[in-house]
Amino acid sequence: MQWDLNSDRPVYIQLIEQIQAGIISGHYKAGDKLPSVRDLAAEAAVNPNTMQKALSELERTGLVYSNRTSGRFITSDMEMIQELKKQSARKEIQDFLDRMALLGFQPEETLTLFQETLKKCKNLL
């Protein structure tokens, strides 16, 4: 998995978001075992304590669970994963709409432009 971290926000929050993105995109599948804290930390080039904090928060939400003898796993609850996927999509859509409003577009104009663009993309496929 490609890690993209910056100094704008706390690193552990960015790790949580990127692991969540990995789960909803299918990089990590439901029921998959996660690499160890040290392996994930090395891969992301962060302190293992920071990665541990992120994974603990993911455990708290139920997206990840720990088996003391076997490590950490992604939840098998597909409804939870689908809901997280929808929440992420809603956030992206809201961010897009906010940016379009900053450009001076009314919601109806944005929808029309989106539909026109989608039709053009379908023609290219």
Summary of the structure (lengths in Angstrom):
residues: 125
radius of gyration: 18.2
end to end distance: 27.7
largest distance: 55.9
contacts: 298
relative contact order: 0.11
helix: 63%
strand: 7%
